[in-house]
Amino acid sequence: MRDEATYICDSCGEEIVVPVDPSAGESQEYVEDCPVCCCPNVIHVEIDDDGSARVWSEPE
């Protein structure tokens, strides 16, 4: 499993790299400000059985 994944900020369209922590569970959700435009995003992380992570965001 990779320890990083990316999502696209809904506000500015930039690709953002975030760390992935599998010890936090298979389904994770947290709020993080975009480092480019400072708008808050709800980050969703889903980790599959094979360890691959899917990350996406939505505006807070």
Phi, psi and omega in degrees: 000139175281151181263008176221155174213172181232156171220164178257125178295129180291337183276313186247349177082004179283147174276125185245133178266131178231150175286150177243126181244099181296340180288348179276359177112169183284335180232118184232152177210131178205163180257134179217136175285140176296131180289349180265307186251355178069009176281140180285138177235142169272117182264129177247133178233126174239126179250122181285169178300330180275001176093359179278141184255140172245125183234134174213167182226163172214154180298147179286000000 
